[in-house]
Amino acid sequence: MIGDRALFAPIDLKRRIVVLTHDEMELYEKKFGPTYGADVSLMIVRHDGKKALVVMNETWKEDIYELTKTDDGWTVAIVRMMIT
């Protein structure tokens, strides 16, 4: 993932993800080649942490998701998918 690590702090994912800044991703791709990481530059989390709106840009498409925390984990609803 590419974005601000602080955006991910309120989301309890129960799994490990790697979040790189844009500068870190640029250095990574110089060393290892194109990676096409998902850029999460906008994430809005409700104050209680149980709902979030996430805009994910993957170079060739942009998706908007609504995440809802349940007793069993997170559910994901697709709000919009767009191929760019």
N, C-alpha and C positions, 0 to 999 in steps of 0.2 A: 504494500500500500504506500501511496505517496501522500503526505499531508503533515499537518501539525499534530505531533504526538498528544498534545493536550486535548485535542478533540476526542480522542479515544478514551480518555480517563474515566468519564462517567459511565461508559458502557462496560458491563461485566460480561466478557465474552466466554469465559471458562476454557479458552484455548489461546495458544500463542499465535500472534501475527507480527510481522515485521513492518514497521512504519519508518520510512525514510523521508527526509526532507527533499525538496527539489534538487538542492546542491548535492546531497549524498547520492541521489539516484543518478545524477549526471556522472559523477565519479564512478559509480558502480557500472554503468553502461559503457564507459570508456574502457574499463578493465575487462568486462565479461560480454559486452555486446548488447544489442537491443533486448529489453526485458518486458516492455509494455505493462508496467505496473499500473494498478488502478489508482487514479488520483482522486482523493477524497478531500476536496477543498472546502466543502460545506457540509456540516453536520449540526443539526439543531436537536438538542436533547431537552425533553420536558423536565421541569424542575425536580420531579420525583424520580427521574431516571427510568421510567417505565415505557416511554415512547420516544422515538427518535425519527427524524427525517434525514436521509442521507442522499447526497448527490454524488454519484460515482462516474468519473470520466475515464474511459479506457482507450483514449486516442481515437479509436474508430467508432465508438458509441458512447452515449451518455444515458445513464439510468438514474431514476429517482425511486428510492425505496422508503417505505414506512415500516419501522421495526416496533414491535410491541412485546414487552417482557411479560411472560406468563409464568406460572409455577413450574412448567416443564422446560423453560428456556425462552428463546426469542422466536417469534414468528415474523415472517417477512412478507409484506404485500408490495407488489410492483405498482407504483403510481404512474410511471411513464418510462418507456424505452424508446430511444431514438438513435438511429444509425446516422453518423455524421459524415 
